[in-house]
């Protein structure tokens, strides 16, 4: 392969070095999030260049991108290492954090708020399909994995379910299990929205990250098996410690999970 560097262009098939670096960073990021580097150490630049047929400059630029994202650290005489392991949380099954991370570390919960709320915020009441004056329960927990902050979870629960949840062991258990015990039935489904935001100063301080650092903002409405909404959650997850995963199907399961309403037929006569 003929390679030439002109004006910032490290040509492999005519592509700029910056493009090659970005593509290499994408590949390395996937390997990092999949736990592909045992012990957390990455090979040196020469080995990476040979493995991916990339120039030393493109490799160095790719690693610089990953360092800016907070995924890796680079130290002279030590090498390149993954800053923190990333853990996957599936979005295609309704599980609590401790359930999801079974066998991958110890999840602990710092209960910051656990209280009855006499009047729910209007938007929360609308999602729970109850009058605001019916009240409810608010629970806020700072969740740690192996002692390091992972997420800040805030839940609003319906009053009947929430009061029983308050008597449970919120410091040691997932809220989902406590809800099922309180309701006497299994949870059915949840509607989830995920977007990326910069952490506000208060959230950043609790999660041990810099203000403005990227976090996943996960909004979830959880329902019992009969469809009744019981839990509105707002979760802020450190993006440098967690990946969100799902298995998606083009046909079949979606039609079952989200059935379309029957067509409206005009009345005769």
C-alpha positions as CSV (number, residue, x, y, z in Angstrom):
1,X,0.0,0.0,0.0
2,X,1.3,3.4,-1.0
3,X,1.0,6.0,1.8
4,X,1.8,9.7,1.7
5,X,1.2,12.5,4.2
6,X,0.4,15.9,2.7
7,X,-1.1,18.8,4.6
8,X,-2.6,16.7,7.4
9,X,-3.6,13.9,5.1
10,X,-2.4,10.5,6.0
11,X,-3.8,8.8,2.9
12,X,-5.1,5.2,2.9
13,X,-7.1,5.0,-0.3
14,X,-7.4,8.8,-0.3
15,X,-9.0,9.2,3.1
16,X,-7.8,11.9,5.5
17,X,-5.9,11.0,8.6
18,X,-8.7,12.5,10.8
19,X,-11.2,10.1,9.2
20,X,-8.9,7.1,9.7
21,X,-8.4,8.1,13.3
22,X,-12.1,8.4,14.0
23,X,-12.8,5.0,12.4
24,X,-10.0,3.4,14.4
25,X,-11.3,5.1,17.6
26,X,-14.8,3.6,16.9
27,X,-13.3,0.1,16.6
28,X,-11.2,0.5,19.8
29,X,-14.2,1.9,21.6
30,X,-16.2,-1.2,20.8
31,X,-13.5,-3.4,22.0
32,X,-13.2,-1.5,25.2
33,X,-16.9,-1.6,25.9
34,X,-16.9,-5.3,25.2
35,X,-14.1,-5.9,27.7
36,X,-11.7,-6.9,24.9
37,X,-8.5,-5.8,26.6
38,X,-7.8,-8.1,29.5
39,X,-6.3,-6.3,32.5
40,X,-7.3,-3.0,31.0
41,X,-4.0,-2.5,29.1
42,X,-4.0,-1.6,25.3
43,X,-1.2,-2.7,23.0
44,X,1.4,-0.1,22.1
45,X,1.0,2.2,19.1
46,X,3.2,0.0,16.9
47,X,1.2,-3.1,17.5
48,X,-2.1,-1.3,17.0
49,X,-0.8,0.2,13.7
50,X,0.1,-3.2,12.4
51,X,-3.2,-4.8,13.6
52,X,-5.3,-2.2,11.9
53,X,-3.1,-1.2,9.0
54,X,-2.9,2.3,10.3
55,X,-0.1,4.8,10.5
56,X,1.5,5.7,13.8
57,X,0.0,9.2,13.5
58,X,-3.5,7.9,12.9
59,X,-3.2,5.5,15.9
60,X,-1.9,8.3,18.1
61,X,-4.8,10.6,17.0
62,X,-7.4,7.8,17.7
63,X,-6.0,7.2,21.2
64,X,-6.2,11.0,21.8
65,X,-9.9,10.9,20.9
66,X,-10.5,8.1,23.4
67,X,-8.6,9.9,26.1
68,X,-10.7,13.0,25.5
69,X,-13.8,10.9,26.0
70,X,-12.4,9.7,29.3
71,X,-12.1,6.1,28.2
72,X,-8.4,5.6,28.5
73,X,-5.4,7.1,30.2
74,X,-1.9,7.4,28.8
75,X,1.3,7.6,30.9
76,X,4.9,7.6,29.7
77,X,6.7,4.5,30.7
78,X,3.4,2.8,31.7
79,X,1.4,2.7,28.4
80,X,-2.3,3.1,27.6
81,X,-4.9,1.7,29.9
82,X,-8.7,1.7,30.2
83,X,-9.7,4.1,32.9
84,X,-12.7,2.1,34.2
85,X,-14.4,-1.0,33.1
86,X,-17.7,-0.5,31.3
87,X,-20.7,-2.6,32.2
88,X,-23.6,-3.4,29.9
89,X,-27.2,-2.8,30.9
90,X,-29.8,-4.5,28.6
91,X,-32.7,-2.4,27.4
92,X,-34.7,-5.4,26.0
93,X,-35.6,-6.9,29.4
94,X,-37.1,-5.2,32.5
95,X,-34.4,-5.8,35.2
96,X,-33.1,-3.8,38.1
97,X,-29.4,-2.7,38.3
98,X,-28.4,-5.3,40.9
99,X,-30.1,-8.0,38.8
100,X,-28.3,-6.9,35.7
101,X,-24.9,-6.8,37.3
102,X,-25.1,-10.0,39.2
103,X,-21.6,-11.6,39.2
104,X,-19.9,-8.4,38.0
105,X,-19.5,-6.5,41.2
106,X,-21.2,-5.4,44.4
107,X,-24.1,-2.9,44.0
108,X,-24.8,-0.7,47.1
109,X,-27.5,2.0,47.5
110,X,-27.2,5.2,49.4
111,X,-30.8,6.2,50.2
112,X,-30.9,10.0,50.0
113,X,-34.7,10.5,50.0
114,X,-37.5,8.1,50.9
115,X,-40.7,10.0,51.7
116,X,-44.3,10.4,51.1
117,X,-45.3,13.3,48.8
118,X,-48.8,14.7,49.6
119,X,-49.1,16.3,46.2
120,X,-47.4,14.9,43.1
121,X,-45.9,17.2,40.4
122,X,-48.6,17.5,37.7
123,X,-46.4,15.8,35.0
124,X,-45.7,12.9,37.2
125,X,-49.3,12.4,38.2
126,X,-50.3,12.5,34.5
127,X,-47.9,9.7,33.8
128,X,-49.1,7.6,36.8
129,X,-52.7,8.3,35.7
130,X,-53.7,9.5,39.2
131,X,-54.8,12.9,40.5
132,X,-51.9,15.1,41.7
133,X,-53.7,15.3,45.1
134,X,-53.7,11.6,45.5
135,X,-50.0,11.9,46.5
136,X,-47.3,9.3,46.2
137,X,-43.9,8.3,47.3
138,X,-40.5,9.7,46.2
139,X,-37.3,7.7,46.5
140,X,-33.9,8.9,45.5
141,X,-30.8,6.6,45.7
142,X,-27.2,7.0,44.8
143,X,-26.1,3.7,43.4
144,X,-22.5,2.5,43.6
145,X,-20.7,-0.5,41.9
146,X,-17.7,-1.8,43.9
147,X,-17.7,1.5,45.8
148,X,-17.6,3.9,42.9
149,X,-20.7,6.0,42.0
150,X,-22.6,4.6,39.0
151,X,-26.1,6.2,38.9
152,X,-28.5,8.6,40.6
153,X,-32.0,7.2,40.5
154,X,-35.2,9.1,41.4
155,X,-38.5,7.2,41.5
156,X,-42.1,8.5,42.0
157,X,-44.4,5.7,43.0
158,X,-48.2,5.5,43.4
159,X,-49.2,6.0,47.0
160,X,-50.6,2.5,47.7
161,X,-47.5,0.7,46.2
162,X,-45.0,3.3,47.5
163,X,-46.0,3.2,51.1
164,X,-45.2,-0.6,51.2
165,X,-42.0,0.0,49.3
166,X,-40.9,2.4,52.0
167,X,-41.0,-0.4,54.5
168,X,-38.7,-2.6,52.4
169,X,-34.9,-2.6,52.4
170,X,-34.2,0.2,49.9
171,X,-30.5,0.1,50.8
172,X,-30.0,-3.5,49.7
173,X,-32.6,-4.3,47.1
174,X,-33.8,-3.2,43.7
175,X,-37.1,-1.2,43.7
176,X,-38.6,-3.5,41.1
177,X,-38.6,-6.5,43.4
178,X,-40.1,-4.4,46.2
179,X,-42.8,-3.2,43.9
180,X,-43.7,-6.7,42.9
181,X,-44.0,-7.8,46.5
182,X,-46.1,-4.7,47.4
183,X,-48.5,-5.3,44.4
184,X,-48.6,-9.1,44.7
185,X,-48.1,-9.4,40.9
186,X,-45.3,-9.2,38.5
187,X,-44.2,-6.1,36.6
188,X,-45.3,-6.2,33.0
189,X,-43.5,-3.7,30.8
190,X,-41.7,-0.3,30.8
191,X,-41.6,2.6,28.4
192,X,-38.0,3.9,28.2
193,X,-36.4,7.0,26.7
194,X,-32.6,7.5,26.8
195,X,-30.7,10.6,25.8
196,X,-27.3,12.1,26.5
197,X,-27.0,15.2,28.7
198,X,-24.2,17.1,30.4
199,X,-24.3,16.5,34.2
200,X,-25.5,19.5,36.2
201,X,-23.2,20.5,39.1
202,X,-25.2,18.7,41.8
203,X,-25.5,15.5,39.9
204,X,-21.9,15.7,38.9
205,X,-20.8,16.1,42.5
206,X,-22.8,13.0,43.6
207,X,-21.5,10.9,40.7
208,X,-17.9,11.9,41.2
209,X,-17.5,13.5,37.7
210,X,-16.9,16.9,36.3
211,X,-19.8,19.3,35.8
212,X,-20.9,19.0,32.2
213,X,-19.5,15.4,31.8
214,X,-21.7,13.1,29.7
215,X,-24.3,11.0,31.4
216,X,-27.1,8.9,30.1
217,X,-30.5,10.4,31.1
218,X,-32.9,7.5,31.3
219,X,-36.6,8.2,31.8
220,X,-38.8,5.1,32.5
221,X,-42.5,4.5,33.1
222,X,-43.0,1.0,34.6
223,X,-46.3,-0.8,34.6
224,X,-47.7,-3.9,36.3
225,X,-48.7,-6.9,34.2
226,X,-52.3,-5.5,33.9
227,X,-50.9,-2.2,32.4
228,X,-51.3,-0.1,35.5
229,X,-48.5,2.5,35.8
230,X,-46.8,2.4,39.2
231,X,-43.3,3.9,38.9
232,X,-41.9,7.0,37.1
233,X,-38.1,7.0,37.2
234,X,-35.5,9.5,36.2
235,X,-32.0,7.9,36.2
236,X,-28.7,9.6,35.5
237,X,-26.0,7.1,34.7
238,X,-22.3,7.7,34.3
239,X,-21.6,7.3,30.6
240,X,-17.9,6.4,31.3
241,X,-19.0,3.3,33.4
242,X,-22.1,1.9,31.6
243,X,-23.1,0.9,28.1
244,X,-26.8,0.4,27.2
245,X,-27.5,-2.7,25.1
246,X,-30.5,-4.1,23.3
247,X,-31.3,-6.9,20.9
248,X,-33.5,-5.5,18.2
249,X,-35.8,-7.4,15.8
250,X,-37.0,-6.2,12.5
251,X,-40.2,-8.2,12.7
252,X,-42.2,-10.2,15.2
253,X,-41.5,-9.2,18.8
254,X,-42.2,-5.5,18.2
255,X,-45.7,-6.4,16.9
256,X,-46.3,-8.4,20.0
257,X,-44.9,-5.9,22.5
258,X,-46.7,-2.9,20.9
259,X,-49.9,-4.1,19.2
260,X,-51.6,-1.6,17.0
261,X,-55.2,-0.7,17.8
262,X,-57.8,-2.3,15.5
263,X,-58.9,-0.1,12.6
264,X,-61.9,2.1,13.2
265,X,-64.8,0.9,10.9
266,X,-67.5,3.4,9.8
267,X,-70.9,2.7,11.3
268,X,-73.6,1.6,8.9
269,X,-76.9,3.3,8.5
